Amino acid sequence: MNVKTCIFVAALLILLAGCAHHSLRSGDDGIHLFLRHPDATHVHAASSLDGYTLHEATRTGRGTWEIVLPAEKEFTYFFIVDGEVYVPQCAYKESDEYGSYNCVYIPGM
């Protein structure tokens, strides 16, 4: 590889390391939604469970945010990161009436 290519690859890896990442984990208290977004100062989640009311996520350290929601039934959700709607890469998505998408949580999936 030439020097320019090495610099480009290094810069790309640095940028990707700071990108948001989303994951789910089941717990006794519900489904835990995690969003890794190191540069965020405020993160909220909204779901169809309660008409998309905003709920503040808790920063758990190293740029990861967490919110716990009931896990008994299917629901759609998205995040608000520093005032901007953010729909992460998720296994299941559903289009909404605003021309965007929401993530879908399906119990047992």
C-alpha positions in Angstrom: 0.0 0.0 0.0 1.2 3.5 -0.7 1.3 6.2 2.0 -2.0 7.9 0.8 -3.9 4.7 1.0 -2.6 4.0 4.5 -3.6 7.4 5.7 -7.0 7.0 4.2 -7.6 3.6 5.8 -6.3 4.9 9.2 -8.7 7.9 9.0 -11.6 5.7 8.1 -11.0 3.4 11.0 -10.8 6.3 13.4 -14.1 7.7 12.0 -15.8 4.3 12.2 -14.7 3.8 15.8 -16.7 6.9 16.8 -19.9 5.8 15.0 -23.1 4.9 16.8 -23.8 1.2 17.6 -27.1 -0.2 18.8 -27.8 -3.4 20.7 -30.5 -5.1 22.8 -30.4 -7.3 25.9 -33.2 -9.0 27.8 -33.4 -8.6 31.5 -35.7 -9.4 34.3 -36.9 -5.8 34.3 -37.6 -5.5 30.5 -35.6 -5.1 27.3 -32.5 -3.0 27.6 -31.8 -0.8 24.6 -28.2 0.3 24.3 -26.8 3.0 22.0 -23.1 3.6 21.7 -22.8 7.2 20.6 -19.6 8.7 22.2 -20.1 12.3 21.0 -23.7 12.6 22.3 -24.5 14.8 25.3 -28.3 14.0 25.5 -30.0 10.8 24.4 -33.7 10.0 24.6 -35.8 7.1 23.4 -39.4 7.1 22.2 -41.6 4.1 21.6 -45.0 3.1 20.5 -45.7 1.7 24.0 -46.8 5.1 25.2 -47.4 7.2 22.1 -43.7 8.1 21.5 -43.2 10.0 24.8 -39.5 10.9 25.2 -37.7 9.0 27.9 -34.2 10.1 28.9 -31.5 7.4 28.5 -28.8 6.9 31.1 -25.1 7.3 30.2 -23.5 4.0 31.3 -19.9 5.0 30.5 -17.6 5.1 27.5 -20.2 6.7 25.3 -22.9 4.1 25.8 -26.5 5.0 26.7 -29.1 2.7 28.1 -32.9 2.7 28.5 -35.1 -0.1 29.8 -38.6 -0.7 28.3 -41.3 -3.3 29.0 -40.6 -6.4 26.9 -44.0 -8.2 26.9 -45.2 -7.0 23.5 -44.0 -5.8 20.2 -43.3 -2.1 19.8 -41.5 0.4 17.5 -38.9 2.8 18.7 -36.2 5.4 17.8 -33.8 7.6 19.5 -33.3 11.4 19.8 -29.6 12.2 20.0 -28.8 15.8 20.9 -32.2 16.9 19.5 -32.0 15.0 16.2 -34.0 11.9 15.3 -31.7 8.9 15.1 -32.8 5.4 13.8 -29.9 3.0 14.2 -29.2 -0.1 12.2 -31.6 -2.7 13.6 -32.7 -6.2 12.7 -36.3 -5.2 12.1 -37.6 -1.8 10.7 -41.0 -0.5 9.9 -41.8 2.6 7.8 -43.6 5.4 9.6 -46.1 8.1 8.3 -43.3 10.7 8.1 -41.3 8.9 5.3 -38.8 7.5 7.8 -38.4 4.2 9.6 -38.6 3.0 13.2 -36.8 0.0 14.7 -39.2 -2.8 15.7 -38.8 -4.9 18.9 -40.3 -8.4 18.7 -40.3 -10.4 21.9 -38.4 -13.6 21.5 -36.6 -12.6 18.3 
